[in-house]
Amino acid sequence: MVSFAVIADYFPPELAGRANGALNVLHFGWAFLAQCATGLILEQWSTNDGHRPVMAYQVAFGLNMALQIAALIWFALPWRRSVVSWMSSIPFFMPASVSNAVESVGLYENSVILLPADDDAEW
């Protein structure tokens, strides 16, 4: 899982092992809670010949999918913001009311960099 590799960037090396262990406990805990919640949802329907109706499974797994989609959207929001800000800098995606004139920032336009000539250089 990517989360184990990424977590090393957020913690110093001497704590990375503990952080990965805590993340592993969190993964197992969430897996237990998801299975327990699915069972509790299925218990809301009565059994017919020892089986729950199809609707019970559709609701239980549908709620699980809805939570996963919400997590994916929450995960993708920072990426979406960066893509939108990047696309807004492209003239093709600018609104018609925005001027397309290029303004000079003046930071490097007046500076000239001269490199000394080296006649003995081997290319």
C-alpha positions in Angstrom: 0.0 0.0 0.0 1.2 3.5 -0.8 0.4 4.8 2.6 3.2 2.8 4.2 5.8 4.3 1.8 4.4 7.8 2.1 4.3 7.8 5.9 8.1 7.8 6.1 8.1 11.3 4.7 5.9 12.6 7.5 7.9 11.1 10.4 11.6 11.1 11.4 13.4 7.9 10.6 13.5 6.7 14.2 9.7 6.9 14.4 8.8 5.6 10.9 8.5 2.0 12.1 6.2 3.0 14.9 4.1 5.1 12.6 3.8 2.3 10.1 2.8 -0.1 12.9 0.1 2.4 14.1 -1.1 2.7 10.5 -1.3 -1.1 10.2 -3.5 -1.2 13.3 -5.7 1.5 11.9 -6.1 -0.5 8.7 -7.1 -3.6 10.6 -9.4 -1.6 12.8 -11.3 0.0 9.9 -11.6 -3.4 8.2 -13.2 -4.8 11.4 -15.5 -1.8 11.7 -16.6 -2.0 8.0 -17.4 -5.7 8.4 -19.3 -5.1 11.6 -21.3 -2.2 10.2 -22.2 -4.4 7.1 -23.4 -7.1 9.5 -25.5 -4.6 11.5 -27.1 -3.3 8.3 -27.9 -6.8 7.1 -29.5 -7.6 10.5 -32.2 -5.0 9.8 -33.8 -7.4 7.3 -35.4 -10.7 8.3 -34.1 -14.0 6.9 -36.1 -16.0 4.3 -35.0 -19.7 4.3 -31.8 -18.7 6.1 -30.9 -16.0 3.6 -31.2 -12.2 3.6 -33.0 -10.5 0.8 -31.0 -9.0 -2.1 -32.1 -5.5 -1.1 -30.3 -5.9 2.2 -27.0 -6.6 0.5 -27.6 -3.8 -2.0 -28.1 -1.3 0.8 -25.1 -2.6 2.9 -22.7 -2.6 0.0 -24.1 0.6 -1.5 -23.4 2.5 1.7 -19.9 1.0 1.7 -19.4 2.2 -1.9 -20.8 5.6 -1.1 -18.3 6.0 1.7 -15.4 5.0 -0.6 -16.5 7.4 -3.3 -16.7 10.2 -0.7 -13.2 9.3 0.4 -12.0 9.4 -3.2 -13.5 12.8 -3.7 -11.9 14.0 -0.5 -8.5 12.6 -1.6 -8.8 14.1 -5.1 -9.9 17.7 -4.0 -6.3 19.1 -3.6 -5.3 17.6 -7.0 -8.4 19.1 -8.6 -7.6 22.5 -7.2 -4.0 22.3 -8.6 -5.3 21.2 -12.0 -7.9 24.0 -12.1 -5.3 26.6 -11.2 -2.9 25.2 -13.8 -5.6 25.2 -16.5 -6.6 28.8 -15.7 -3.1 29.9 -16.7 -3.6 28.6 -20.2 -5.1 31.3 -22.5 -7.4 28.8 -24.2 -9.2 28.2 -20.9 -9.3 31.8 -19.8 -12.7 33.5 -19.7 -13.4 36.0 -22.5 -13.4 39.0 -20.0 -9.7 38.4 -19.0 -7.2 40.3 -21.0 -4.7 38.2 -22.9 -2.0 40.8 -22.7 1.3 39.6 -21.4 2.7 41.7 -18.6 6.4 41.8 -17.9 7.5 41.1 -14.4 10.8 42.8 -15.0 12.8 40.4 -12.9 15.2 39.0 -15.5 14.4 41.0 -18.6 17.0 43.7 -18.1 19.8 41.5 -16.8 22.4 40.2 -19.1 24.5 37.2 -18.3 27.9 37.1 -19.9 30.0 34.0 -19.7 33.7 34.3 -20.1 35.1 32.9 -23.3 37.2 29.8 -22.8 39.2 29.2 -25.9 40.9 26.1 -24.5 37.7 24.3 -23.7 37.3 20.8 -25.1 33.9 20.0 -26.4 
